[in-house]
Amino acid sequence: MRLDPETADAYAHCLRRAARHYENFPVASRLLPRQLREPVAAIYCYARDADDIADEHPGPVEERRAALRQIQARVRSLGNPTAETEPEWRALADTLHRFDLPAGLLTDLADAFIQDLDKTRYQNFGEVMAYCRRSANPVGRLLLHLADRATPENLACSDAVCSALQLINFHQDLHQDFAEHGRIYVPLDEMAAHGVSEAHFRDRVSDFRMRTLMQFQYRRADRLLRAGAPLGRALPGRLGLEIRAIIQGGARVLWRLRQQEDVFSRPRLRFGDWLIILRRSILPPRGRRAPSAT
C-alpha cells in the first residue's frame, strides 16, 4: 500500500526515534520483515512516550497519571490518520486502522505505566504476572496481529515469552529499579521465605539468602521462556528468526545472571554470547526442545 507523503514522513520520524532509543523492543532489528518495521516503530514511540511520562516527567504523580489517561483516551478516539498533526500519532493512527489492531492492547501498556506511579511492591507472583500481562504481553500480541499470525496457540506462547523477558529485565535491573524508583518486583512472600529484606536491595547485599532467592527467580523465568519457545519455530521466515533471536538473547542473559556473585550487577553480553545467540537462532534445535540457558 502506497502511503501519502505526510504519513510516510511520520513513519520515517518514528523509525529514527526507534533507532536512537532501541532497548528491548524489536524495532531497530533488520531481522524484522520490512513491512512490519514502520508499524512496529510507531507502536514503540507510543510506548516510549508513555514510559517517559511515568518515569521521566518532572511533574507530580497526579499530573503524570492524568497525562497517561489522556493518551489512553486519545488512542481510543483515533480516527483518520490525516487528521493527526503530530508524526507519532499520525503513524500510530495509520497502523491501528490499516492493520485493524485492538486498541485495548495499547491502553493496557499505559495502564502498566499508571500502576508504576503508585505500586512499588508485589505481594506474590500472581501480582507480578498481572503486571506483565499489561506491561509486556501486549507487545508480542501486537506483533502477531501485525503479521496476521494471532492464533490462540501463538498468542499463548507469545505471552509466555514476553512475561519471561519482562521478568529477566526486572532481574537484571534490581539495583536501578530500587535506587531510582523505589521499586521491588521480587514478590514479598518469596523474599520473606528466603529471609531477604528490603535492606538487601537498599545496601546491595548479595549474601547466600539473596543469591538463593534470585536463583529461584531465574529458574522460573527460564521455565516460562522455554514454554513460549515453540513460537520461534511456528512463525515463518524473518519473523520467526527475529523471535528466536529474542528468545535466545533472553536465555543468554539468564545464563549470565546465574554466573554472577553480585545479583545487583547488570550482566553484559560479550561477543561470544552474541555468536551463541546467532547460531541457536539460525539453527534451532529440532522438536519441542526449548532454548538452553547454559
N, C-alpha and C positions, 0 to 999 in steps of 0.2 A: 504494500500500500504506500502510495506516494504522499508524503506529508507536505502541508503548506509551509512556506519558509519560516514563519514565526514559530510554529511548533517544532520544526527541525532545529531551529536555533535554541529553543527551550531544552530539548533533549541534549544538545551539544553542551549546554551550560551544565546540566546535571552530570554528564559524563566527566567533565573537567573537575567538578567538585568531588565526585566519587574517586577519581584517580588521585586527588590530593589527600584525601582523608580516609583512604581504604583501611579497614581494620579486619573484622571477621566476616564481613558481608561479601558475598560472591559477586562483586560489582566489577572491579578492575580486571578480573581474570580473563585472559584471552581464550580460556577453555570454553567459556560460555558461547553457545550459538549466537551468531551475530544479531539475529532478530530479537534476542532477549536482552541484549546489553543495555539498550536505551530504556526500556520499561523498568528493568531492574535498577538502573541508576536513578530513575525518577522516584521509585519506592525508597531507595537508600536516602535520598535527600530529605524526604518526608521524615523518615526515622531519625536521621541525623539532627534535623531541626527540633523534633520533639525531645530527643535526648538532651540537646543543648539547653532547651528551656528548663528541663528538670534539674540539670546538674551545673550549668554554667551561667544561667541568668542571675544577675545580681539582685533582683527584686525579692521581696518576702515570699514565703510559701504560698500565701493566698493569691498573690499576683501570678505566680508560676502555674498554680493549679487552674486559675481562670484562663490563662493563655493556652494551656493544653486542652481545656474544654472547648475553647474557641476553634482550635484546629480540628478537633473531632467533629464539631458541628459543620465546619467548612467541608470536610470530606463527605459528610452525608448529603450536603447540598450541591456538590459539584455537578455541573451540567455541561453545556457546550464548551469545549476547551478554548474556543476562540474568545470566550467572554473573560478568560483569565489573563491578567496582565503580567503577573509575576512568573518567571520562567519555570520555577519548581512546580507551581500549581497548574500551569498550563500543561506541562508534561505529565503530571500526575492525573489530571482530568482526562487527557487523551488515553493514558494507559488504562485507567479504570473502565472507560467506555469501550475502547477498541477491543480489549480482552475480556470484557464482562467480568471483572474481578469482584469478589464480595467485599464491599466497603467495610464490613464489620471486622475483617482481619486487620485493616489499618487502624481502626478505632481501638481495637484490642491492644495494639502496640502502645498507643498513647495512654491507655488505662494502666499499663505496667509502669510507665514513667510517672503517672499520677500517684501510684502506690508507693513508688520510691521516695516521694516527698515526705511521707509520714511513717511508713513502716520500715523499721531498720532491724527487726528481729523476727525470726520464724520459729514457732514453737515445735514444729515437726516437719518431716519430709513432705507430707501431703501439702502443707502450705507452700513449700518451696516449689513443688511441681505445679501448683496452681498459678504461681507467678510465672514459671516457664511457659505455661500454656499461652500466656498473653505476651510475654517479653520476647520469646524465641520462636515458638511454633508457627506463628503467623508468617514468618519469613519463608520457611520451607513450603508452607501451603500456598503462598502467593506465587512462588516459583513454579510449583506444579500446575497451578491454574494457568499461568502464562504459557507453559509448554503443552497445555491440554492433556496433562497426564495425572489429573487429580482423581485417581481411583481410590476407593476405600483402603485398599492394601497399601498403595503408595503413600497416602496421607498418614496412615498409622506408622509406617516406617519413618517418614519424614519427621513426625512428632518426636519419635524416639531419638533420632539423630540430633534434632535442634535442641531438645531438652538436655541431651548429653553435652552438647557443645556449650550451652549456657552454664551448666554445672562446671565444666572444665574452666570456663572463663572466670567463674567465681573462685575456683580453687587456686588459680594462678595469680589472682588479684586480692588475696586475703588482706595483705597489708594496706594496699591502696584504698580498698573499699572502706576499711575501718578508719584509716588515718584521714582520708579526705571527706568521707561522707558519714562516718559513724555507723556503717552498715556491717552486719554479720549475716551471711547467707547460710552458714552451717546451722542445722537445726539445734535448738536449745536443748531438747531432750537427749539428743545424741552427745552433745557436749557434756551434759551432766553425767551421762552413763560412763563416759571416758574420764571423768574427773578434770575436765577442762573448763576454765572460767574465762570471763571477758578479759581478765588480766593477761592471759596468754596472747590475745590479739593486741592489747594496748602495748605490751612490753616486748612483743615479738619473741615469745618463749617457745622454742622448738624442742621441748623435752619429750620423753618417751610417751607420755599421755597424749600430747598434741600430735606427734607423728603417728601414733596408733589410730587416733581419730581420723586423721586425714587419709591414711592408707585405706580405711574403711570407705571414705568418700570416693577415693579414686577407683576402688573396685566397683562400686555401684555405678559410677559414671561409665566405666568401661563396659559393664554388662548392658547398659542402656544403649551405648554406641553400637555394640555388637548386634543388639536386637534390631536396630534400624539399618544395618549394613546391607541387607538384600536390596535396598533402594538403588544403590550404585550399580547393581547388575540388572535391575529391572528397567532402568531408563536407557534409551539408546544414544549412541554417538557421543558427541562432545558434552552433552548434558550429563550423561552417565559418568563420563570421565571426570567432569567437574565435581560431581557429588562424591565419587570415590576418592578424589584428592582431598576434599574437605574432611571426609571421614578418616582417612589415613593421617591427615595433619592433626586432627584431634587425638587420635590414638598415640601419635608420637609425642605430643605434648604431655599426655598422661604418663607415658613411659619416662619422660624426663622428670616429671614431678615425683614419680616413685623413687627415683635415684637420689633425690636431694635430701640432705640432712636438715636444711633450713626450709621449712614449709612456707615461709613468708617470702622466699626469693622467687622472683618471676623467672621461669625457665626460658632459655634461648635456644632455638633450634639451630643446629650447625649445618655445614654443607653436607656432611654425611647423612644427617637426618632428612634433608630435602631429597637426596638421592634415593633413600629408602621409600619416602612418600611417593616419589615419581615412579619407581619400579613397581610398587604394590598397587598403584593406581592404574598403570598401563597393563600390568599382568596380574589381575586379581586372582586369588585362589579359587579353585573350582568348587562347586557345590555351594552349601549354605554356610560355609565357614566364615566367621566374622573377621574383621581386621585385627591383627595382632598388636598389642600394646607393648610388645617386648622386642 
